[in-house]
Amino acid sequence: MNRNGAFYQLIITADDYGMCPAVNRAIEECLAAGALRATCVMANMPDYAEAALLRRMFPQASIGIHWTLTLGEPAAQPEQVPDLLAPDGRFWPAPELRRRWLARQIAPAQIETELQAQYSRFVAVAGQPDFWNTHQNVHVLPGLFGLVVGVARRLGIPAMRSHRRITAPRHGSTLRYYLTHPLYWLKGQMIAHWVADAARQGMRMPAGVVSAPGFGPGKAAVEQIVARISWPYHAPAELVIHPATQVMPELFGGLTESRLREYEVFRDPALAQRLAAVGVQTVGFEALP
């Protein structure tokens, strides 16, 4: 709570709705508990259509699109997006997609085609997205960041995830972390420049996304993490989680057990009250200035 008695605001967003039933059920339970106020939908994955129920079940929640270019099959016709697909007809994994983009082996028009196809699917079941981001932050690359921002603007999506880093290390100060991890700091400066350009184009976004080095994978230690954030900011901060009711190794990659821990923490109805007790109010994207 700041010196005027007002709460610091935090958007907690659950990524990956639509990936599978284990993720959908976990996110729904966490939304019902109250601290979670936003989720984003993978419109190319098998269980995306369940998003049709989200706005009715959770009218307080912000529902966004989680554009996906590195998992599953395309929403567009495969012949429209061949550069994005491995020989098995599924998207290249993230490292290969990034390599191919930087090597100029992916036509920008094919990216736009796939983003439009996923957007159309999303709108058909859930209406206009409240915000957008990408799975595995794959758009955070030279040239690709601006391309995706441009598509979102043309589609009228009003807000996006800010990739400015709000660094909350478990040990030591933020400055010390920057000094001991200069490449992390340098990448953050580059991303902040891209984010500022998106803001000049009219994109609304949180102050930044919380990075919590030293706390391990996931954000289950949310109460300890918020205590390490250097408040205040001009807009709500965003903390991103990936809960699931069970482990699905073939889908989750490196985020496995951390999803179960996040599910247990964020499904607790008392979490919002505990955060409020230390001056942190959880909100959705509607709170953006």
Buried (B, 14 or more C-beta within 10 A) or exposed (E): BEEEEEBBBBBBBBBBBBBBBBBBBBBBBBBEBBBBBBBBBBBBBEBBBBBEEBBEEBEEBBBBBBBBBBBBBBBBEEEBBEBBBEEEEBBBEBEEBBEBBEEEEBEBEBBBBBBBBBBEBBBEBBEEBBBBBBBBBBBBBEEBBBBBBBBBBEBEBBBBBBBBBBBBBBEEEBEEBBEEBEEBBEBBEEBBEBBEEBBEEEBBBBBBBBBBBEBEBBBBBBBEBBEBBEBBBEBBBBBBBBBBBEBBEEBBEEBBEBBBBBBEBBBBEEBBEBBBEEBBBBBBBEBBE
